[in-house]
Amino acid sequence: MRHYNRLAKGVSEKSLRTVLDELLKDMDVNKKDIDYLKEYSARIEKDGLLHIQKVGLIRFNPFKDTGGDQSFILSLVDGKDTGVVISGLYSRSGTRWYAKRVINGKGVDYELSEEEKKSLKEASAS
């Protein structure tokens, strides 16, 4: 006991029992804090899957009468490949815009074109 008292000497004149009790209380508080942080981290990770995480951009020329790759497809999807694919098709008469909803990497209301699938694939690779 003398050895342990010597170890605890200088701890504001507290007894070893008091020091050990405080350490156990601190350990309980730390355990609760760690459990809270684990729960908080899991919640953030789950919520993070719903944010845009993957972006794919493909430029191409869909028409023979226009020069350059002025048309594009932009894929914006979350961690579960759910989001939107936006297409901008440039022609001499103007630019047309299209948007398609995507869930789990597949078009919801409309079938995805090969270029749109390629853009989603590029987004998944990033």
Chimera marker file (.cmm) of the C-alpha trace (Angstrom):
<marker_set name="trace">
<marker id="1" x="0.000" y="0.000" z="0.000" r="1" g="1" b="0" radius="0.5"/>
<marker id="2" x="2.931" y="2.279" z="0.751" r="1" g="1" b="0" radius="0.5"/>
<marker id="3" x="4.144" y="1.834" z="-2.842" r="1" g="1" b="0" radius="0.5"/>
<marker id="4" x="0.774" y="2.903" z="-4.257" r="1" g="1" b="0" radius="0.5"/>
<marker id="5" x="0.552" y="5.844" z="-1.886" r="1" g="1" b="0" radius="0.5"/>
<marker id="6" x="3.985" y="6.947" z="-3.025" r="1" g="1" b="0" radius="0.5"/>
<marker id="7" x="2.767" y="6.756" z="-6.669" r="1" g="1" b="0" radius="0.5"/>
<marker id="8" x="-0.214" y="8.906" z="-5.810" r="1" g="1" b="0" radius="0.5"/>
<marker id="9" x="1.880" y="11.370" z="-3.802" r="1" g="1" b="0" radius="0.5"/>
<marker id="10" x="1.539" y="14.931" z="-4.995" r="1" g="1" b="0" radius="0.5"/>
<marker id="11" x="-1.937" y="14.403" z="-6.425" r="1" g="1" b="0" radius="0.5"/>
<marker id="12" x="-3.252" y="17.241" z="-4.295" r="1" g="1" b="0" radius="0.5"/>
<marker id="13" x="-2.959" y="15.141" z="-1.155" r="1" g="1" b="0" radius="0.5"/>
<marker id="14" x="-5.755" y="12.758" z="-2.154" r="1" g="1" b="0" radius="0.5"/>
<marker id="15" x="-5.830" y="9.164" z="-1.059" r="1" g="1" b="0" radius="0.5"/>
<marker id="16" x="-5.216" y="6.394" z="-3.535" r="1" g="1" b="0" radius="0.5"/>
<marker id="17" x="-8.824" y="5.346" z="-3.229" r="1" g="1" b="0" radius="0.5"/>
<marker id="18" x="-10.006" y="8.853" z="-4.187" r="1" g="1" b="0" radius="0.5"/>
<marker id="19" x="-7.638" y="8.952" z="-7.166" r="1" g="1" b="0" radius="0.5"/>
<marker id="20" x="-8.808" y="5.522" z="-8.373" r="1" g="1" b="0" radius="0.5"/>
<marker id="21" x="-12.468" y="6.489" z="-7.920" r="1" g="1" b="0" radius="0.5"/>
<marker id="22" x="-11.919" y="9.622" z="-10.026" r="1" g="1" b="0" radius="0.5"/>
<marker id="23" x="-10.146" y="7.558" z="-12.695" r="1" g="1" b="0" radius="0.5"/>
<marker id="24" x="-13.098" y="5.144" z="-12.834" r="1" g="1" b="0" radius="0.5"/>
<marker id="25" x="-15.555" y="8.053" z="-13.128" r="1" g="1" b="0" radius="0.5"/>
<marker id="26" x="-13.451" y="9.570" z="-15.906" r="1" g="1" b="0" radius="0.5"/>
<marker id="27" x="-13.365" y="6.202" z="-17.634" r="1" g="1" b="0" radius="0.5"/>
<marker id="28" x="-17.178" y="6.011" z="-17.539" r="1" g="1" b="0" radius="0.5"/>
<marker id="29" x="-17.472" y="9.531" z="-18.973" r="1" g="1" b="0" radius="0.5"/>
<marker id="30" x="-14.967" y="8.667" z="-21.705" r="1" g="1" b="0" radius="0.5"/>
<marker id="31" x="-16.872" y="5.484" z="-22.575" r="1" g="1" b="0" radius="0.5"/>
<marker id="32" x="-20.118" y="7.449" z="-22.914" r="1" g="1" b="0" radius="0.5"/>
<marker id="33" x="-18.337" y="10.042" z="-25.077" r="1" g="1" b="0" radius="0.5"/>
<marker id="34" x="-16.865" y="7.338" z="-27.298" r="1" g="1" b="0" radius="0.5"/>
<marker id="35" x="-20.273" y="5.652" z="-27.691" r="1" g="1" b="0" radius="0.5"/>
<marker id="36" x="-21.819" y="9.005" z="-28.619" r="1" g="1" b="0" radius="0.5"/>
<marker id="37" x="-19.065" y="9.703" z="-31.163" r="1" g="1" b="0" radius="0.5"/>
<marker id="38" x="-19.496" y="6.249" z="-32.727" r="1" g="1" b="0" radius="0.5"/>
<marker id="39" x="-23.227" y="6.842" z="-33.094" r="1" g="1" b="0" radius="0.5"/>
<marker id="40" x="-22.667" y="10.346" z="-34.459" r="1" g="1" b="0" radius="0.5"/>
<marker id="41" x="-20.077" y="9.098" z="-36.941" r="1" g="1" b="0" radius="0.5"/>
<marker id="42" x="-22.394" y="6.340" z="-38.180" r="1" g="1" b="0" radius="0.5"/>
<marker id="43" x="-25.205" y="8.885" z="-38.643" r="1" g="1" b="0" radius="0.5"/>
<marker id="44" x="-22.930" y="11.225" z="-40.617" r="1" g="1" b="0" radius="0.5"/>
<marker id="45" x="-21.728" y="8.354" z="-42.788" r="1" g="1" b="0" radius="0.5"/>
<marker id="46" x="-25.320" y="7.275" z="-43.508" r="1" g="1" b="0" radius="0.5"/>
<marker id="47" x="-26.408" y="10.840" z="-44.305" r="1" g="1" b="0" radius="0.5"/>
<marker id="48" x="-23.317" y="11.349" z="-46.445" r="1" g="1" b="0" radius="0.5"/>
<marker id="49" x="-24.461" y="8.628" z="-48.815" r="1" g="1" b="0" radius="0.5"/>
<marker id="50" x="-27.326" y="10.936" z="-49.834" r="1" g="1" b="0" radius="0.5"/>
<marker id="51" x="-25.056" y="13.775" z="-51.005" r="1" g="1" b="0" radius="0.5"/>
<marker id="52" x="-23.583" y="14.097" z="-54.474" r="1" g="1" b="0" radius="0.5"/>
<marker id="53" x="-20.411" y="12.058" z="-54.332" r="1" g="1" b="0" radius="0.5"/>
<marker id="54" x="-19.781" y="11.102" z="-57.928" r="1" g="1" b="0" radius="0.5"/>
<marker id="55" x="-19.587" y="13.329" z="-60.980" r="1" g="1" b="0" radius="0.5"/>
<marker id="56" x="-19.182" y="12.161" z="-64.563" r="1" g="1" b="0" radius="0.5"/>
<marker id="57" x="-18.821" y="14.397" z="-67.618" r="1" g="1" b="0" radius="0.5"/>
<marker id="58" x="-18.805" y="13.207" z="-71.220" r="1" g="1" b="0" radius="0.5"/>
<marker id="59" x="-18.439" y="15.559" z="-74.186" r="1" g="1" b="0" radius="0.5"/>
<marker id="60" x="-19.450" y="14.309" z="-77.634" r="1" g="1" b="0" radius="0.5"/>
<marker id="61" x="-20.775" y="15.247" z="-81.065" r="1" g="1" b="0" radius="0.5"/>
<marker id="62" x="-24.224" y="13.688" z="-81.678" r="1" g="1" b="0" radius="0.5"/>
<marker id="63" x="-24.778" y="15.260" z="-85.107" r="1" g="1" b="0" radius="0.5"/>
<marker id="64" x="-22.663" y="15.059" z="-88.250" r="1" g="1" b="0" radius="0.5"/>
<marker id="65" x="-23.460" y="18.635" z="-89.363" r="1" g="1" b="0" radius="0.5"/>
<marker id="66" x="-21.854" y="20.345" z="-86.354" r="1" g="1" b="0" radius="0.5"/>
<marker id="67" x="-18.199" y="20.566" z="-85.545" r="1" g="1" b="0" radius="0.5"/>
<marker id="68" x="-16.529" y="19.735" z="-82.245" r="1" g="1" b="0" radius="0.5"/>
<marker id="69" x="-17.704" y="18.041" z="-79.119" r="1" g="1" b="0" radius="0.5"/>
<marker id="70" x="-20.056" y="20.782" z="-77.957" r="1" g="1" b="0" radius="0.5"/>
<marker id="71" x="-22.718" y="18.486" z="-76.534" r="1" g="1" b="0" radius="0.5"/>
<marker id="72" x="-22.265" y="16.958" z="-73.098" r="1" g="1" b="0" radius="0.5"/>
<marker id="73" x="-23.752" y="14.709" z="-70.459" r="1" g="1" b="0" radius="0.5"/>
<marker id="74" x="-23.268" y="15.453" z="-66.774" r="1" g="1" b="0" radius="0.5"/>
<marker id="75" x="-23.999" y="12.773" z="-64.161" r="1" g="1" b="0" radius="0.5"/>
<marker id="76" x="-24.493" y="13.842" z="-60.540" r="1" g="1" b="0" radius="0.5"/>
<marker id="77" x="-25.118" y="10.861" z="-58.257" r="1" g="1" b="0" radius="0.5"/>
<marker id="78" x="-24.792" y="9.943" z="-54.600" r="1" g="1" b="0" radius="0.5"/>
<marker id="79" x="-23.067" y="6.966" z="-52.990" r="1" g="1" b="0" radius="0.5"/>
<marker id="80" x="-25.849" y="4.637" z="-54.165" r="1" g="1" b="0" radius="0.5"/>
<marker id="81" x="-25.731" y="5.873" z="-57.787" r="1" g="1" b="0" radius="0.5"/>
<marker id="82" x="-28.970" y="7.792" z="-57.335" r="1" g="1" b="0" radius="0.5"/>
<marker id="83" x="-29.326" y="11.296" z="-58.721" r="1" g="1" b="0" radius="0.5"/>
<marker id="84" x="-29.687" y="12.964" z="-62.096" r="1" g="1" b="0" radius="0.5"/>
<marker id="85" x="-28.191" y="12.864" z="-65.575" r="1" g="1" b="0" radius="0.5"/>
<marker id="86" x="-28.289" y="16.187" z="-67.449" r="1" g="1" b="0" radius="0.5"/>
<marker id="87" x="-27.783" y="16.245" z="-71.215" r="1" g="1" b="0" radius="0.5"/>
<marker id="88" x="-27.101" y="19.294" z="-73.342" r="1" g="1" b="0" radius="0.5"/>
<marker id="89" x="-27.358" y="18.564" z="-77.080" r="1" g="1" b="0" radius="0.5"/>
<marker id="90" x="-25.963" y="21.279" z="-79.316" r="1" g="1" b="0" radius="0.5"/>
<marker id="91" x="-27.121" y="21.644" z="-82.923" r="1" g="1" b="0" radius="0.5"/>
<marker id="92" x="-27.076" y="24.448" z="-85.473" r="1" g="1" b="0" radius="0.5"/>
<marker id="93" x="-30.665" y="25.363" z="-84.622" r="1" g="1" b="0" radius="0.5"/>
<marker id="94" x="-30.039" y="25.588" z="-80.862" r="1" g="1" b="0" radius="0.5"/>
<marker id="95" x="-29.265" y="23.658" z="-77.721" r="1" g="1" b="0" radius="0.5"/>
<marker id="96" x="-31.702" y="21.270" z="-76.114" r="1" g="1" b="0" radius="0.5"/>
<marker id="97" x="-31.555" y="20.272" z="-72.466" r="1" g="1" b="0" radius="0.5"/>
<marker id="98" x="-32.748" y="17.003" z="-70.971" r="1" g="1" b="0" radius="0.5"/>
<marker id="99" x="-32.694" y="15.643" z="-67.434" r="1" g="1" b="0" radius="0.5"/>
<marker id="100" x="-33.324" y="12.086" z="-66.323" r="1" g="1" b="0" radius="0.5"/>
<marker id="101" x="-33.721" y="10.753" z="-62.807" r="1" g="1" b="0" radius="0.5"/>
<marker id="102" x="-31.454" y="7.866" z="-61.899" r="1" g="1" b="0" radius="0.5"/>
<marker id="103" x="-31.941" y="5.360" z="-59.080" r="1" g="1" b="0" radius="0.5"/>
<marker id="104" x="-29.296" y="2.717" z="-58.383" r="1" g="1" b="0" radius="0.5"/>
<marker id="105" x="-27.588" y="3.501" z="-61.682" r="1" g="1" b="0" radius="0.5"/>
<marker id="106" x="-30.699" y="3.017" z="-63.853" r="1" g="1" b="0" radius="0.5"/>
<marker id="107" x="-33.031" y="5.497" z="-65.512" r="1" g="1" b="0" radius="0.5"/>
<marker id="108" x="-36.357" y="5.798" z="-63.679" r="1" g="1" b="0" radius="0.5"/>
<marker id="109" x="-38.807" y="7.277" z="-66.176" r="1" g="1" b="0" radius="0.5"/>
<marker id="110" x="-36.720" y="7.003" z="-69.334" r="1" g="1" b="0" radius="0.5"/>
<marker id="111" x="-34.140" y="4.557" z="-70.628" r="1" g="1" b="0" radius="0.5"/>
<marker id="112" x="-30.587" y="5.888" z="-70.524" r="1" g="1" b="0" radius="0.5"/>
<marker id="113" x="-28.673" y="6.346" z="-73.772" r="1" g="1" b="0" radius="0.5"/>
<marker id="114" x="-25.251" y="4.746" z="-74.249" r="1" g="1" b="0" radius="0.5"/>
<marker id="115" x="-23.572" y="8.112" z="-73.648" r="1" g="1" b="0" radius="0.5"/>
<marker id="116" x="-25.542" y="8.596" z="-70.434" r="1" g="1" b="0" radius="0.5"/>
<marker id="117" x="-24.555" y="5.132" z="-69.248" r="1" g="1" b="0" radius="0.5"/>
<marker id="118" x="-20.941" y="5.966" z="-70.078" r="1" g="1" b="0" radius="0.5"/>
<marker id="119" x="-21.188" y="9.182" z="-68.042" r="1" g="1" b="0" radius="0.5"/>
<marker id="120" x="-22.601" y="7.227" z="-65.068" r="1" g="1" b="0" radius="0.5"/>
<marker id="121" x="-19.795" y="4.688" z="-65.417" r="1" g="1" b="0" radius="0.5"/>
<marker id="122" x="-17.238" y="7.501" z="-65.372" r="1" g="1" b="0" radius="0.5"/>
<marker id="123" x="-18.915" y="8.951" z="-62.276" r="1" g="1" b="0" radius="0.5"/>
<marker id="124" x="-18.717" y="5.580" z="-60.502" r="1" g="1" b="0" radius="0.5"/>
<marker id="125" x="-15.030" y="5.297" z="-61.364" r="1" g="1" b="0" radius="0.5"/>
<marker id="126" x="-14.229" y="8.639" z="-59.675" r="1" g="1" b="0" radius="0.5"/>
<link id1="1" id2="2" r="1" g="1" b="0" radius="0.2"/>
<link id1="2" id2="3" r="1" g="1" b="0" radius="0.2"/>
<link id1="3" id2="4" r="1" g="1" b="0" radius="0.2"/>
<link id1="4" id2="5" r="1" g="1" b="0" radius="0.2"/>
<link id1="5" id2="6" r="1" g="1" b="0" radius="0.2"/>
<link id1="6" id2="7" r="1" g="1" b="0" radius="0.2"/>
<link id1="7" id2="8" r="1" g="1" b="0" radius="0.2"/>
<link id1="8" id2="9" r="1" g="1" b="0" radius="0.2"/>
<link id1="9" id2="10" r="1" g="1" b="0" radius="0.2"/>
<link id1="10" id2="11" r="1" g="1" b="0" radius="0.2"/>
<link id1="11" id2="12" r="1" g="1" b="0" radius="0.2"/>
<link id1="12" id2="13" r="1" g="1" b="0" radius="0.2"/>
<link id1="13" id2="14" r="1" g="1" b="0" radius="0.2"/>
<link id1="14" id2="15" r="1" g="1" b="0" radius="0.2"/>
<link id1="15" id2="16" r="1" g="1" b="0" radius="0.2"/>
<link id1="16" id2="17" r="1" g="1" b="0" radius="0.2"/>
<link id1="17" id2="18" r="1" g="1" b="0" radius="0.2"/>
<link id1="18" id2="19" r="1" g="1" b="0" radius="0.2"/>
<link id1="19" id2="20" r="1" g="1" b="0" radius="0.2"/>
<link id1="20" id2="21" r="1" g="1" b="0" radius="0.2"/>
<link id1="21" id2="22" r="1" g="1" b="0" radius="0.2"/>
<link id1="22" id2="23" r="1" g="1" b="0" radius="0.2"/>
<link id1="23" id2="24" r="1" g="1" b="0" radius="0.2"/>
<link id1="24" id2="25" r="1" g="1" b="0" radius="0.2"/>
<link id1="25" id2="26" r="1" g="1" b="0" radius="0.2"/>
<link id1="26" id2="27" r="1" g="1" b="0" radius="0.2"/>
<link id1="27" id2="28" r="1" g="1" b="0" radius="0.2"/>
<link id1="28" id2="29" r="1" g="1" b="0" radius="0.2"/>
<link id1="29" id2="30" r="1" g="1" b="0" radius="0.2"/>
<link id1="30" id2="31" r="1" g="1" b="0" radius="0.2"/>
<link id1="31" id2="32" r="1" g="1" b="0" radius="0.2"/>
<link id1="32" id2="33" r="1" g="1" b="0" radius="0.2"/>
<link id1="33" id2="34" r="1" g="1" b="0" radius="0.2"/>
<link id1="34" id2="35" r="1" g="1" b="0" radius="0.2"/>
<link id1="35" id2="36" r="1" g="1" b="0" radius="0.2"/>
<link id1="36" id2="37" r="1" g="1" b="0" radius="0.2"/>
<link id1="37" id2="38" r="1" g="1" b="0" radius="0.2"/>
<link id1="38" id2="39" r="1" g="1" b="0" radius="0.2"/>
<link id1="39" id2="40" r="1" g="1" b="0" radius="0.2"/>
<link id1="40" id2="41" r="1" g="1" b="0" radius="0.2"/>
<link id1="41" id2="42" r="1" g="1" b="0" radius="0.2"/>
<link id1="42" id2="43" r="1" g="1" b="0" radius="0.2"/>
<link id1="43" id2="44" r="1" g="1" b="0" radius="0.2"/>
<link id1="44" id2="45" r="1" g="1" b="0" radius="0.2"/>
<link id1="45" id2="46" r="1" g="1" b="0" radius="0.2"/>
<link id1="46" id2="47" r="1" g="1" b="0" radius="0.2"/>
<link id1="47" id2="48" r="1" g="1" b="0" radius="0.2"/>
<link id1="48" id2="49" r="1" g="1" b="0" radius="0.2"/>
<link id1="49" id2="50" r="1" g="1" b="0" radius="0.2"/>
<link id1="50" id2="51" r="1" g="1" b="0" radius="0.2"/>
<link id1="51" id2="52" r="1" g="1" b="0" radius="0.2"/>
<link id1="52" id2="53" r="1" g="1" b="0" radius="0.2"/>
<link id1="53" id2="54" r="1" g="1" b="0" radius="0.2"/>
<link id1="54" id2="55" r="1" g="1" b="0" radius="0.2"/>
<link id1="55" id2="56" r="1" g="1" b="0" radius="0.2"/>
<link id1="56" id2="57" r="1" g="1" b="0" radius="0.2"/>
<link id1="57" id2="58" r="1" g="1" b="0" radius="0.2"/>
<link id1="58" id2="59" r="1" g="1" b="0" radius="0.2"/>
<link id1="59" id2="60" r="1" g="1" b="0" radius="0.2"/>
<link id1="60" id2="61" r="1" g="1" b="0" radius="0.2"/>
<link id1="61" id2="62" r="1" g="1" b="0" radius="0.2"/>
<link id1="62" id2="63" r="1" g="1" b="0" radius="0.2"/>
<link id1="63" id2="64" r="1" g="1" b="0" radius="0.2"/>
<link id1="64" id2="65" r="1" g="1" b="0" radius="0.2"/>
<link id1="65" id2="66" r="1" g="1" b="0" radius="0.2"/>
<link id1="66" id2="67" r="1" g="1" b="0" radius="0.2"/>
<link id1="67" id2="68" r="1" g="1" b="0" radius="0.2"/>
<link id1="68" id2="69" r="1" g="1" b="0" radius="0.2"/>
<link id1="69" id2="70" r="1" g="1" b="0" radius="0.2"/>
<link id1="70" id2="71" r="1" g="1" b="0" radius="0.2"/>
<link id1="71" id2="72" r="1" g="1" b="0" radius="0.2"/>
<link id1="72" id2="73" r="1" g="1" b="0" radius="0.2"/>
<link id1="73" id2="74" r="1" g="1" b="0" radius="0.2"/>
<link id1="74" id2="75" r="1" g="1" b="0" radius="0.2"/>
<link id1="75" id2="76" r="1" g="1" b="0" radius="0.2"/>
<link id1="76" id2="77" r="1" g="1" b="0" radius="0.2"/>
<link id1="77" id2="78" r="1" g="1" b="0" radius="0.2"/>
<link id1="78" id2="79" r="1" g="1" b="0" radius="0.2"/>
<link id1="79" id2="80" r="1" g="1" b="0" radius="0.2"/>
<link id1="80" id2="81" r="1" g="1" b="0" radius="0.2"/>
<link id1="81" id2="82" r="1" g="1" b="0" radius="0.2"/>
<link id1="82" id2="83" r="1" g="1" b="0" radius="0.2"/>
<link id1="83" id2="84" r="1" g="1" b="0" radius="0.2"/>
<link id1="84" id2="85" r="1" g="1" b="0" radius="0.2"/>
<link id1="85" id2="86" r="1" g="1" b="0" radius="0.2"/>
<link id1="86" id2="87" r="1" g="1" b="0" radius="0.2"/>
<link id1="87" id2="88" r="1" g="1" b="0" radius="0.2"/>
<link id1="88" id2="89" r="1" g="1" b="0" radius="0.2"/>
<link id1="89" id2="90" r="1" g="1" b="0" radius="0.2"/>
<link id1="90" id2="91" r="1" g="1" b="0" radius="0.2"/>
<link id1="91" id2="92" r="1" g="1" b="0" radius="0.2"/>
<link id1="92" id2="93" r="1" g="1" b="0" radius="0.2"/>
<link id1="93" id2="94" r="1" g="1" b="0" radius="0.2"/>
<link id1="94" id2="95" r="1" g="1" b="0" radius="0.2"/>
<link id1="95" id2="96" r="1" g="1" b="0" radius="0.2"/>
<link id1="96" id2="97" r="1" g="1" b="0" radius="0.2"/>
<link id1="97" id2="98" r="1" g="1" b="0" radius="0.2"/>
<link id1="98" id2="99" r="1" g="1" b="0" radius="0.2"/>
<link id1="99" id2="100" r="1" g="1" b="0" radius="0.2"/>
<link id1="100" id2="101" r="1" g="1" b="0" radius="0.2"/>
<link id1="101" id2="102" r="1" g="1" b="0" radius="0.2"/>
<link id1="102" id2="103" r="1" g="1" b="0" radius="0.2"/>
<link id1="103" id2="104" r="1" g="1" b="0" radius="0.2"/>
<link id1="104" id2="105" r="1" g="1" b="0" radius="0.2"/>
<link id1="105" id2="106" r="1" g="1" b="0" radius="0.2"/>
<link id1="106" id2="107" r="1" g="1" b="0" radius="0.2"/>
<link id1="107" id2="108" r="1" g="1" b="0" radius="0.2"/>
<link id1="108" id2="109" r="1" g="1" b="0" radius="0.2"/>
<link id1="109" id2="110" r="1" g="1" b="0" radius="0.2"/>
<link id1="110" id2="111" r="1" g="1" b="0" radius="0.2"/>
<link id1="111" id2="112" r="1" g="1" b="0" radius="0.2"/>
<link id1="112" id2="113" r="1" g="1" b="0" radius="0.2"/>
<link id1="113" id2="114" r="1" g="1" b="0" radius="0.2"/>
<link id1="114" id2="115" r="1" g="1" b="0" radius="0.2"/>
<link id1="115" id2="116" r="1" g="1" b="0" radius="0.2"/>
<link id1="116" id2="117" r="1" g="1" b="0" radius="0.2"/>
<link id1="117" id2="118" r="1" g="1" b="0" radius="0.2"/>
<link id1="118" id2="119" r="1" g="1" b="0" radius="0.2"/>
<link id1="119" id2="120" r="1" g="1" b="0" radius="0.2"/>
<link id1="120" id2="121" r="1" g="1" b="0" radius="0.2"/>
<link id1="121" id2="122" r="1" g="1" b="0" radius="0.2"/>
<link id1="122" id2="123" r="1" g="1" b="0" radius="0.2"/>
<link id1="123" id2="124" r="1" g="1" b="0" radius="0.2"/>
<link id1="124" id2="125" r="1" g="1" b="0" radius="0.2"/>
<link id1="125" id2="126" r="1" g="1" b="0" radius="0.2"/>
</marker_set>
